[in-house]
């Protein structure tokens, strides 16, 4: 059984896709906008994405580019656009397959199974599958900042003695900021040294920072560890 994320803003079509994929034995999550898809991918284990292009907050091609900045998860684009040039552009941008609307549930299930078969072996053999490029950590000994303990070797994080479960990219981002405690780190530097990928933009970093803050129990008005220096970057600090 695969965990499939359906990104579709039309409630009727979304319900239909969920029914089809559930009938074929998949666990299905769904959202109606692009930024919601990014949050799902950063916060949950997703095996494949079915991505509509006509989203209310992002053009689907932009959503695809941002997904590719944070994950290698297989993406099937569901589009009403049947222009060859557009389809080629989407495939070049990182889509793994496409379906032109309208399509049957059986065709979607078959395409999905084919994509999962192709990626199953490659992802299982590649421990860094959750990111296109992994940033090397500059040190191996644990980093301790007040009640926060980050262990690069075990890739574990504890806050006040309780373990916090982070995605691979969230961990890399937190560890990088911790290595530069009390320094303001620009998003440009984060892009260059943590993501190392030309598809990523500031909004992708913002999604990960938002997830980190939530998991660290941060309050927007009074952050404990992760402070935003407006117009400059992010600073990791030890709370008083």
C-alpha positions as protocol buffer text, in pm:
chain_id: "A"
residue {
  index: 1
  type: UNK
  ca { x: 0 y: 0 z: 0 }
}
residue {
  index: 2
  type: UNK
  ca { x: 138 y: 340 z: -98 }
}
residue {
  index: 3
  type: UNK
  ca { x: 70 y: 676 z: 63 }
}
residue {
  index: 4
  type: UNK
  ca { x: -56 y: 902 z: -217 }
}
residue {
  index: 5
  type: UNK
  ca { x: -110 y: 1277 z: -195 }
}
residue {
  index: 6
  type: UNK
  ca { x: -384 y: 1414 z: -423 }
}
residue {
  index: 7
  type: UNK
  ca { x: -347 y: 1786 z: -497 }
}
residue {
  index: 8
  type: UNK
  ca { x: -673 y: 1899 z: -661 }
}
residue {
  index: 9
  type: UNK
  ca { x: -883 y: 2209 z: -590 }
}
residue {
  index: 10
  type: UNK
  ca { x: -1211 y: 2081 z: -735 }
}
residue {
  index: 11
  type: UNK
  ca { x: -1390 y: 1898 z: -448 }
}
residue {
  index: 12
  type: UNK
  ca { x: -1583 y: 1663 z: -680 }
}
residue {
  index: 13
  type: UNK
  ca { x: -1275 y: 1558 z: -877 }
}
residue {
  index: 14
  type: UNK
  ca { x: -1073 y: 1526 z: -557 }
}
residue {
  index: 15
  type: UNK
  ca { x: -1336 y: 1298 z: -403 }
}
residue {
  index: 16
  type: UNK
  ca { x: -1342 y: 1086 z: -719 }
}
residue {
  index: 17
  type: UNK
  ca { x: -963 y: 1047 z: -721 }
}
residue {
  index: 18
  type: UNK
  ca { x: -963 y: 955 z: -354 }
}
residue {
  index: 19
  type: UNK
  ca { x: -1227 y: 687 z: -414 }
}
residue {
  index: 20
  type: UNK
  ca { x: -1037 y: 537 z: -708 }
}
residue {
  index: 21
  type: UNK
  ca { x: -702 y: 526 z: -530 }
}
residue {
  index: 22
  type: UNK
  ca { x: -856 y: 393 z: -209 }
}
residue {
  index: 23
  type: UNK
  ca { x: -1028 y: 115 z: -405 }
}
residue {
  index: 24
  type: UNK
  ca { x: -686 y: 20 z: -545 }
}
residue {
  index: 25
  type: UNK
  ca { x: -549 y: -20 z: -195 }
}
residue {
  index: 26
  type: UNK
  ca { x: -366 y: 310 z: -143 }
}
residue {
  index: 27
  type: UNK
  ca { x: -373 y: 536 z: 160 }
}
residue {
  index: 28
  type: UNK
  ca { x: -475 y: 879 z: 34 }
}
residue {
  index: 29
  type: UNK
  ca { x: -417 y: 1228 z: 171 }
}
residue {
  index: 30
  type: UNK
  ca { x: -554 y: 1529 z: -15 }
}
residue {
  index: 31
  type: UNK
  ca { x: -523 y: 1907 z: -30 }
}
residue {
  index: 32
  type: UNK
  ca { x: -669 y: 2176 z: -251 }
}
residue {
  index: 33
  type: UNK
  ca { x: -373 y: 2413 z: -291 }
}
residue {
  index: 34
  type: UNK
  ca { x: -2 y: 2413 z: -362 }
}
residue {
  index: 35
  type: UNK
  ca { x: 131 y: 2534 z: -29 }
}
residue {
  index: 36
  type: UNK
  ca { x: -80 y: 2272 z: 145 }
}
residue {
  index: 37
  type: UNK
  ca { x: 92 y: 2011 z: -71 }
}
residue {
  index: 38
  type: UNK
  ca { x: 434 y: 2138 z: 38 }
}
residue {
  index: 39
  type: UNK
  ca { x: 333 y: 2116 z: 403 }
}
residue {
  index: 40
  type: UNK
  ca { x: 206 y: 1760 z: 357 }
}
residue {
  index: 41
  type: UNK
  ca { x: 530 y: 1652 z: 189 }
}
residue {
  index: 42
  type: UNK
  ca { x: 747 y: 1804 z: 461 }
}
residue {
  index: 43
  type: UNK
  ca { x: 538 y: 1667 z: 749 }
}
residue {
  index: 44
  type: UNK
  ca { x: 438 y: 1320 z: 627 }
}
residue {
  index: 45
  type: UNK
  ca { x: 582 y: 1024 z: 439 }
}
residue {
  index: 46
  type: UNK
  ca { x: 441 y: 1049 z: 88 }
}
residue {
  index: 47
  type: UNK
  ca { x: 514 y: 783 z: -176 }
}
residue {
  index: 48
  type: UNK
  ca { x: 361 y: 961 z: -476 }
}
residue {
  index: 49
  type: UNK
  ca { x: 180 y: 1283 z: -567 }
}
residue {
  index: 50
  type: UNK
  ca { x: -104 y: 1336 z: -815 }
}
residue {
  index: 51
  type: UNK
  ca { x: -78 y: 1707 z: -898 }
}
residue {
  index: 52
  type: UNK
  ca { x: -344 y: 1919 z: -1068 }
}
residue {
  index: 53
  type: UNK
  ca { x: -207 y: 2225 z: -1248 }
}
residue {
  index: 54
  type: UNK
  ca { x: -503 y: 2460 z: -1195 }
}
residue {
  index: 55
  type: UNK
  ca { x: -452 y: 2543 z: -827 }
}
residue {
  index: 56
  type: UNK
  ca { x: -591 y: 2858 z: -660 }
}
residue {
  index: 57
  type: UNK
  ca { x: -270 y: 2973 z: -488 }
}
residue {
  index: 58
  type: UNK
  ca { x: 7 y: 2849 z: -721 }
}
residue {
  index: 59
  type: UNK
  ca { x: 27 y: 2749 z: -1082 }
}
residue {
  index: 60
  type: UNK
  ca { x: 82 y: 2374 z: -1081 }
}
residue {
  index: 61
  type: UNK
  ca { x: 412 y: 2411 z: -1264 }
}
residue {
  index: 62
  type: UNK
  ca { x: 538 y: 2638 z: -984 }
}
residue {
  index: 63
  type: UNK
  ca { x: 415 y: 2388 z: -727 }
}
residue {
  index: 64
  type: UNK
  ca { x: 604 y: 2114 z: -914 }
}
residue {
  index: 65
  type: UNK
  ca { x: 923 y: 2321 z: -909 }
}
residue {
  index: 66
  type: UNK
  ca { x: 890 y: 2381 z: -535 }
}
residue {
  index: 67
  type: UNK
  ca { x: 817 y: 2012 z: -466 }
}
residue {
  index: 68
  type: UNK
  ca { x: 1131 y: 1924 z: -658 }
}
residue {
  index: 69
  type: UNK
  ca { x: 1322 y: 2158 z: -430 }
}
residue {
  index: 70
  type: UNK
  ca { x: 1237 y: 1953 z: -123 }
}
residue {
  index: 71
  type: UNK
  ca { x: 1173 y: 1597 z: -236 }
}
residue {
  index: 72
  type: UNK
  ca { x: 1227 y: 1329 z: -499 }
}
residue {
  index: 73
  type: UNK
  ca { x: 877 y: 1192 z: -446 }
}
residue {
  index: 74
  type: UNK
  ca { x: 728 y: 1072 z: -778 }
}
residue {
  index: 75
  type: UNK
  ca { x: 482 y: 1324 z: -925 }
}
residue {
  index: 76
  type: UNK
  ca { x: 210 y: 1248 z: -1178 }
}
residue {
  index: 77
  type: UNK
  ca { x: 74 y: 1569 z: -1329 }
}
residue {
  index: 78
  type: UNK
  ca { x: -300 y: 1571 z: -1399 }
}
residue {
  index: 79
  type: UNK
  ca { x: -364 y: 1839 z: -1660 }
}
residue {
  index: 80
  type: UNK
  ca { x: -618 y: 1959 z: -1911 }
}
residue {
  index: 81
  type: UNK
  ca { x: -328 y: 2104 z: -2112 }
}
residue {
  index: 82
  type: UNK
  ca { x: -251 y: 1870 z: -2401 }
}
residue {
  index: 83
  type: UNK
  ca { x: 5 y: 2085 z: -2580 }
}
residue {
  index: 84
  type: UNK
  ca { x: 321 y: 1886 z: -2651 }
}
residue {
  index: 85
  type: UNK
  ca { x: 547 y: 2177 z: -2560 }
}
residue {
  index: 86
  type: UNK
  ca { x: 376 y: 2219 z: -2224 }
}
residue {
  index: 87
  type: UNK
  ca { x: 397 y: 1850 z: -2144 }
}
residue {
  index: 88
  type: UNK
  ca { x: 767 y: 1838 z: -2237 }
}
residue {
  index: 89
  type: UNK
  ca { x: 831 y: 2141 z: -2017 }
}
residue {
  index: 90
  type: UNK
  ca { x: 661 y: 1972 z: -1721 }
}
residue {
  index: 91
  type: UNK
  ca { x: 860 y: 1652 z: -1769 }
}
residue {
  index: 92
  type: UNK
  ca { x: 1181 y: 1853 z: -1792 }
}
residue {
  index: 93
  type: UNK
  ca { x: 1081 y: 2039 z: -1475 }
}
residue {
  index: 94
  type: UNK
  ca { x: 1062 y: 1713 z: -1279 }
}
residue {
  index: 95
  type: UNK
  ca { x: 728 y: 1545 z: -1345 }
}
residue {
  index: 96
  type: UNK
  ca { x: 754 y: 1167 z: -1368 }
}
residue {
  index: 97
  type: UNK
  ca { x: 439 y: 1114 z: -1573 }
}
residue {
  index: 98
  type: UNK
  ca { x: 130 y: 1300 z: -1684 }
}
residue {
  index: 99
  type: UNK
  ca { x: -236 y: 1237 z: -1756 }
}
residue {
  index: 100
  type: UNK
  ca { x: -451 y: 1461 z: -1973 }
}
residue {
  index: 101
  type: UNK
  ca { x: -800 y: 1524 z: -1835 }
}
residue {
  index: 102
  type: UNK
  ca { x: -1043 y: 1364 z: -1859 }
}
residue {
  index: 103
  type: UNK
  ca { x: -891 y: 1025 z: -1776 }
}
residue {
  index: 104
  type: UNK
  ca { x: -1028 y: 705 z: -1626 }
}
residue {
  index: 105
  type: UNK
  ca { x: -964 y: 587 z: -1274 }
}
residue {
  index: 106
  type: UNK
  ca { x: -814 y: 269 z: -1412 }
}
residue {
  index: 107
  type: UNK
  ca { x: -564 y: 464 z: -1619 }
}
residue {
  index: 108
  type: UNK
  ca { x: -460 y: 670 z: -1316 }
}
residue {
  index: 109
  type: UNK
  ca { x: -415 y: 357 z: -1104 }
}
residue {
  index: 110
  type: UNK
  ca { x: -207 y: 189 z: -1375 }
}
residue {
  index: 111
  type: UNK
  ca { x: 16 y: 494 z: -1425 }
}
residue {
  index: 112
  type: UNK
  ca { x: 60 y: 528 z: -1050 }
}
residue {
  index: 113
  type: UNK
  ca { x: 157 y: 162 z: -1011 }
}
residue {
  index: 114
  type: UNK
  ca { x: 408 y: 197 z: -1296 }
}
residue {
  index: 115
  type: UNK
  ca { x: 568 y: 503 z: -1135 }
}
residue {
  index: 116
  type: UNK
  ca { x: 586 y: 331 z: -797 }
}
residue {
  index: 117
  type: UNK
  ca { x: 752 y: 25 z: -953 }
}
residue {
  index: 118
  type: UNK
  ca { x: 1013 y: 244 z: -1123 }
}
residue {
  index: 119
  type: UNK
  ca { x: 1091 y: 436 z: -810 }
}
residue {
  index: 120
  type: UNK
  ca { x: 1060 y: 155 z: -557 }
}
residue {
  index: 121
  type: UNK
  ca { x: 1398 y: 2 z: -626 }
}
residue {
  index: 122
  type: UNK
  ca { x: 1581 y: 328 z: -676 }
}
residue {
  index: 123
  type: UNK
  ca { x: 1448 y: 485 z: -359 }
}
residue {
  index: 124
  type: UNK
  ca { x: 1503 y: 176 z: -148 }
}
residue {
  index: 125
  type: UNK
  ca { x: 1863 y: 159 z: -259 }
}
residue {
  index: 126
  type: UNK
  ca { x: 1926 y: 528 z: -201 }
}
residue {
  index: 127
  type: UNK
  ca { x: 1913 y: 637 z: 165 }
}
residue {
  index: 128
  type: UNK
  ca { x: 1907 y: 1005 z: 69 }
}
residue {
  index: 129
  type: UNK
  ca { x: 1589 y: 973 z: -133 }
}
residue {
  index: 130
  type: UNK
  ca { x: 1400 y: 1244 z: 55 }
}
residue {
  index: 131
  type: UNK
  ca { x: 1616 y: 1520 z: -92 }
}
residue {
  index: 132
  type: UNK
  ca { x: 1787 y: 1586 z: -421 }
}
residue {
  index: 133
  type: UNK
  ca { x: 2109 y: 1693 z: -252 }
}
residue {
  index: 134
  type: UNK
  ca { x: 2199 y: 1643 z: 111 }
}
residue {
  index: 135
  type: UNK
  ca { x: 2405 y: 1904 z: 291 }
}
residue {
  index: 136
  type: UNK
  ca { x: 2708 y: 1770 z: 478 }
}
residue {
  index: 137
  type: UNK
  ca { x: 2711 y: 1864 z: 845 }
}
residue {
  index: 138
  type: UNK
  ca { x: 3015 y: 2056 z: 955 }
}
residue {
  index: 139
  type: UNK
  ca { x: 3053 y: 1875 z: 1288 }
}
residue {
  index: 140
  type: UNK
  ca { x: 2963 y: 1541 z: 1439 }
}
residue {
  index: 141
  type: UNK
  ca { x: 2945 y: 1607 z: 1815 }
}
residue {
  index: 142
  type: UNK
  ca { x: 2604 y: 1694 z: 1964 }
}
residue {
  index: 143
  type: UNK
  ca { x: 2496 y: 2057 z: 1963 }
}
residue {
  index: 144
  type: UNK
  ca { x: 2333 y: 2177 z: 2285 }
}
residue {
  index: 145
  type: UNK
  ca { x: 2148 y: 2508 z: 2296 }
}
residue {
  index: 146
  type: UNK
  ca { x: 1962 y: 2552 z: 2625 }
}
residue {
  index: 147
  type: UNK
  ca { x: 1705 y: 2269 z: 2630 }
}
residue {
  index: 148
  type: UNK
  ca { x: 1761 y: 2177 z: 2265 }
}
residue {
  index: 149
  type: UNK
  ca { x: 2001 y: 1890 z: 2185 }
}
residue {
  index: 150
  type: UNK
  ca { x: 2088 y: 1808 z: 1823 }
}
residue {
  index: 151
  type: UNK
  ca { x: 2292 y: 1495 z: 1751 }
}
residue {
  index: 152
  type: UNK
  ca { x: 2428 y: 1497 z: 1393 }
}
residue {
  index: 153
  type: UNK
  ca { x: 2554 y: 1137 z: 1414 }
}
residue {
  index: 154
  type: UNK
  ca { x: 2222 y: 990 z: 1527 }
}
residue {
  index: 155
  type: UNK
  ca { x: 2028 y: 1258 z: 1336 }
}
residue {
  index: 156
  type: UNK
  ca { x: 1811 y: 1304 z: 1643 }
}
residue {
  index: 157
  type: UNK
  ca { x: 1669 y: 1610 z: 1816 }
}
residue {
  index: 158
  type: UNK
  ca { x: 1552 y: 1636 z: 2177 }
}
residue {
  index: 159
  type: UNK
  ca { x: 1377 y: 1933 z: 2333 }
}
residue {
  index: 160
  type: UNK
  ca { x: 1371 y: 1939 z: 2713 }
}
residue {
  index: 161
  type: UNK
  ca { x: 1446 y: 1566 z: 2707 }
}
residue {
  index: 162
  type: UNK
  ca { x: 1165 y: 1471 z: 2466 }
}
residue {
  index: 163
  type: UNK
  ca { x: 1252 y: 1353 z: 2115 }
}
residue {
  index: 164
  type: UNK
  ca { x: 1121 y: 1557 z: 1822 }
}
residue {
  index: 165
  type: UNK
  ca { x: 1064 y: 1379 z: 1495 }
}
residue {
  index: 166
  type: UNK
  ca { x: 1189 y: 1583 z: 1198 }
}
residue {
  index: 167
  type: UNK
  ca { x: 1206 y: 1517 z: 827 }
}
residue {
  index: 168
  type: UNK
  ca { x: 1554 y: 1487 z: 676 }
}
residue {
  index: 169
  type: UNK
  ca { x: 1544 y: 1840 z: 539 }
}
residue {
  index: 170
  type: UNK
  ca { x: 1407 y: 1988 z: 861 }
}
residue {
  index: 171
  type: UNK
  ca { x: 1693 y: 1825 z: 1050 }
}
residue {
  index: 172
  type: UNK
  ca { x: 1954 y: 1959 z: 806 }
}
residue {
  index: 173
  type: UNK
  ca { x: 1811 y: 2309 z: 832 }
}
residue {
  index: 174
  type: UNK
  ca { x: 1795 y: 2304 z: 1213 }
}
residue {
  index: 175
  type: UNK
  ca { x: 2147 y: 2163 z: 1245 }
}
residue {
  index: 176
  type: UNK
  ca { x: 2285 y: 2423 z: 1006 }
}
residue {
  index: 177
  type: UNK
  ca { x: 2126 y: 2708 z: 1202 }
}
residue {
  index: 178
  type: UNK
  ca { x: 2247 y: 2557 z: 1530 }
}
residue {
  index: 179
  type: UNK
  ca { x: 2604 y: 2546 z: 1397 }
}
residue {
  index: 180
  type: UNK
  ca { x: 2574 y: 2922 z: 1348 }
}
residue {
  index: 181
  type: UNK
  ca { x: 2407 y: 3010 z: 1678 }
}
residue {
  index: 182
  type: UNK
  ca { x: 2371 y: 3386 z: 1738 }
}
residue {
  index: 183
  type: UNK
  ca { x: 2455 y: 3457 z: 1373 }
}
residue {
  index: 184
  type: UNK
  ca { x: 2202 y: 3593 z: 1128 }
}
residue {
  index: 185
  type: UNK
  ca { x: 2197 y: 3350 z: 833 }
}
residue {
  index: 186
  type: UNK
  ca { x: 2050 y: 3477 z: 508 }
}
residue {
  index: 187
  type: UNK
  ca { x: 1807 y: 3267 z: 307 }
}
residue {
  index: 188
  type: UNK
  ca { x: 2047 y: 3292 z: 14 }
}
residue {
  index: 189
  type: UNK
  ca { x: 2313 y: 3121 z: 226 }
}
residue {
  index: 190
  type: UNK
  ca { x: 2067 y: 2856 z: 340 }
}
residue {
  index: 191
  type: UNK
  ca { x: 1977 y: 2786 z: -24 }
}
residue {
  index: 192
  type: UNK
  ca { x: 2344 y: 2754 z: -115 }
}
residue {
  index: 193
  type: UNK
  ca { x: 2465 y: 2547 z: 180 }
}
residue {
  index: 194
  type: UNK
  ca { x: 2163 y: 2338 z: 288 }
}
residue {
  index: 195
  type: UNK
  ca { x: 1956 y: 2281 z: -26 }
}
residue {
  index: 196
  type: UNK
  ca { x: 2224 y: 2321 z: -291 }
}
residue {
  index: 197
  type: UNK
  ca { x: 1954 y: 2314 z: -557 }
}
residue {
  index: 198
  type: UNK
  ca { x: 1854 y: 2569 z: -817 }
}
residue {
  index: 199
  type: UNK
  ca { x: 1484 y: 2476 z: -801 }
}
residue {
  index: 200
  type: UNK
  ca { x: 1444 y: 2599 z: -444 }
}
residue {
  index: 201
  type: UNK
  ca { x: 1322 y: 2946 z: -352 }
}
residue {
  index: 202
  type: UNK
  ca { x: 1256 y: 3143 z: -34 }
}
residue {
  index: 203
  type: UNK
  ca { x: 903 y: 3010 z: 3 }
}
residue {
  index: 204
  type: UNK
  ca { x: 1035 y: 2655 z: 33 }
}
residue {
  index: 205
  type: UNK
  ca { x: 1256 y: 2765 z: 322 }
}
residue {
  index: 206
  type: UNK
  ca { x: 958 y: 2941 z: 481 }
}
residue {
  index: 207
  type: UNK
  ca { x: 754 y: 2619 z: 470 }
}
residue {
  index: 208
  type: UNK
  ca { x: 1032 y: 2428 z: 647 }
}
residue {
  index: 209
  type: UNK
  ca { x: 1086 y: 2703 z: 903 }
}
residue {
  index: 210
  type: UNK
  ca { x: 714 y: 2705 z: 978 }
}
residue {
  index: 211
  type: UNK
  ca { x: 720 y: 2327 z: 1032 }
}
residue {
  index: 212
  type: UNK
  ca { x: 1027 y: 2353 z: 1256 }
}
residue {
  index: 213
  type: UNK
  ca { x: 873 y: 2628 z: 1465 }
}
residue {
  index: 214
  type: UNK
  ca { x: 558 y: 2422 z: 1512 }
}
residue {
  index: 215
  type: UNK
  ca { x: 754 y: 2117 z: 1623 }
}
residue {
  index: 216
  type: UNK
  ca { x: 967 y: 2327 z: 1859 }
}
residue {
  index: 217
  type: UNK
  ca { x: 654 y: 2475 z: 2014 }
}
residue {
  index: 218
  type: UNK
  ca { x: 745 y: 2826 z: 1900 }
}
residue {
  index: 219
  type: UNK
  ca { x: 497 y: 3110 z: 1935 }
}
residue {
  index: 220
  type: UNK
  ca { x: 493 y: 3358 z: 1648 }
}
residue {
  index: 221
  type: UNK
  ca { x: 513 y: 3669 z: 1864 }
}
residue {
  index: 222
  type: UNK
  ca { x: 770 y: 3525 z: 2106 }
}
residue {
  index: 223
  type: UNK
  ca { x: 1002 y: 3273 z: 1934 }
}
residue {
  index: 224
  type: UNK
  ca { x: 1237 y: 3085 z: 2167 }
}
residue {
  index: 225
  type: UNK
  ca { x: 1502 y: 2954 z: 1928 }
}
residue {
  index: 226
  type: UNK
  ca { x: 1435 y: 3068 z: 1573 }
}
residue {
  index: 227
  type: UNK
  ca { x: 1422 y: 3444 z: 1530 }
}
residue {
  index: 228
  type: UNK
  ca { x: 1346 y: 3618 z: 1202 }
}
residue {
  index: 229
  type: UNK
  ca { x: 1554 y: 3929 z: 1138 }
}
residue {
  index: 230
  type: UNK
  ca { x: 1330 y: 4106 z: 890 }
}
residue {
  index: 231
  type: UNK
  ca { x: 1492 y: 4164 z: 555 }
}
residue {
  index: 232
  type: UNK
  ca { x: 1813 y: 3989 z: 660 }
}
residue {
  index: 233
  type: UNK
  ca { x: 1760 y: 3623 z: 756 }
}
residue {
  index: 234
  type: UNK
  ca { x: 1718 y: 3375 z: 1041 }
}
residue {
  index: 235
  type: UNK
  ca { x: 1904 y: 3356 z: 1372 }
}
residue {
  index: 236
  type: UNK
  ca { x: 1924 y: 3064 z: 1614 }
}
residue {
  index: 237
  type: UNK
  ca { x: 1943 y: 3188 z: 1975 }
}
residue {
  index: 238
  type: UNK
  ca { x: 1945 y: 3032 z: 2321 }
}
residue {
  index: 239
  type: UNK
  ca { x: 1628 y: 3132 z: 2507 }
}
residue {
  index: 240
  type: UNK
  ca { x: 1673 y: 3326 z: 2829 }
}
